[in-house]
Amino acid sequence: PTSTFAGLKAGDNQSSHGDLDVGTFIFDAMGVRWAKELGAETYDTPGYWESGPTAGRWTYYGKRAEGHNTLVINPDDQADQNVYAVDKVEKYVSEPGGGYAIVDMAQAYKDDATVAKRGLMLFDARSKIMVQDELKCKVPSEVYWFMHTDTQISLGDDPRIAILTSGNKRLKAEIAEPAEAKFE
């Protein structure tokens, strides 16, 4: 119950019950799920079982990329990942002190980016996690990085640092780069 666990998703956006969630991750440490998935929507909502690019399914927050712990590039009211994307784990390494995985997200973001990769690494005796995105947009773009949590979030004077709190447990989240990025 106090182990550190991280999971990173690649996959097929058209899979049964699928979401636009290539690149989403979850993270558990100290008995707390710090980064979580929202879970299923109600199955009988209008358009829920549609799956094409303009499907009603993609109007629901929990089905869109923004409803997951992944990226949104140039947000609008359209599907925020390629609904036909099939992206794969490019590399996976697991060792006693840590490990990492890299997902090539190029298909999911093919309309906006020429390169889109997400790496997730456990390191420092599996006590820390790093999420690293490599993104080369086709044109200057607005990029959002999402993470959902049930914990309390405190933002201080430095907008690049967030403190998450659950009971008496605390987790520090810090943006390494780009320099102009900030938590909101």
URTA-V41044 format. One line per field, one symbol per residue. phi: phi as a letter, one per 20 degrees, with the letter a starting at -180 (. if undefined). A space follows every 50 residues. Layout:
phi=???
//
This chain:
phi=.dfeccccddodfdfgmfcecfnfccbdalmceedcefnfeffefgngef cfgdffgeeegfdegfecebecdlfbeegebffdfcdcfebbcccgerrb ccdedgffdffdcecbccdccebllmecccdcddccffcgcecdddbebe efddddfefeccddccmedccedceeafgefbec
//
